[in-house]
């Protein structure tokens, strides 16, 4: 099963980017979850950085965003899920 990278407003984009790049290299995909605008911002920055890290290996990636609903502490929250995978070669 693919591990989900939980991104918060305080997550370091470079550290998350390293985890994303590692997951793409090892698993072929990465999935990030963020709740709130600051966390989404950190996740997007991490994906941009990961794209640069993976480019050194000749891997280009695409990101597919989606919304999901999560149950946290008896409260339903909307989260953004970002799936990162290699771009299909033409």
N, C-alpha and C positions, 0 to 999 in steps of 0.2 A: 504494500500500500504506500502511496506517495505521501511523504510527510508534508504537513501544511506549515508554512512559515508565518507566524503571527507577528504582525508589524504594529508597533505602537507609535505614538507621537514622539517618544524618546528613543526610538530605535536609531542606531547609527547606520546611515545608508550604505557606507562602504562594507560594513560587516554583513548586512543583509545581502548586498550584492555578491559578496563572496559565497554566501550560502546558496544563493540562486544559481550562480555559475557552477558551483559544485553539483547541485542537484541536476541541472541540465546536462552536465557532462556524464554523470553517473546513471541517472534515471531517464534522461531524455526529455524531462519536463520539470517545471517547478510551479508551486502554487502558493500564493501569498494571500493573506486575509487581513483587512484593515477596517477599523471602525472609527469614523470621525475624520474630518478634513485634514487634520495634522498628520494622522497616521497614513491616510491615502497619499499625502504629499511625500512622506518618507518612503513609502512603497514605490511610488513612481520614480523617485530619484534613484532608488536602489536598482530598479529594472534598467534604467538608462545606464548606470555604471556597470551592471552585469553584462549588458550588451557590449560594452567596450572590452571588458575582461574576456568575453567569449570570442570576440573578433580576432584576438591574437591566436586563437586555435582554428580560425577559419569558419567559425559558427556564427551565423546571424540568427536572431530570434524575433519572434512576434509575441505580442502580449494581447490576450483576449480578456477584457474586463466583463464582469457580471455582478449583479446584486444577489444577495442571499439573505435570508432571515435566520438569526441565531437566537437561541434561548439562553440567556445569561442571568443568573441570580433571579429567577422567576420573572424576568423581563425580556420581552422580545425586542431585538435590536436589528437594524439593517446594517449589513457589512458589505464591503466590496471585496470580491475575489478576483485576483489577477492570475491567469494561467499563462505561463511563459513556456514556449516551445520553439524548437528550431524552425526556421523558415524553410518551406519546401523549395527545393531547387528546381528551376525550370529546365 
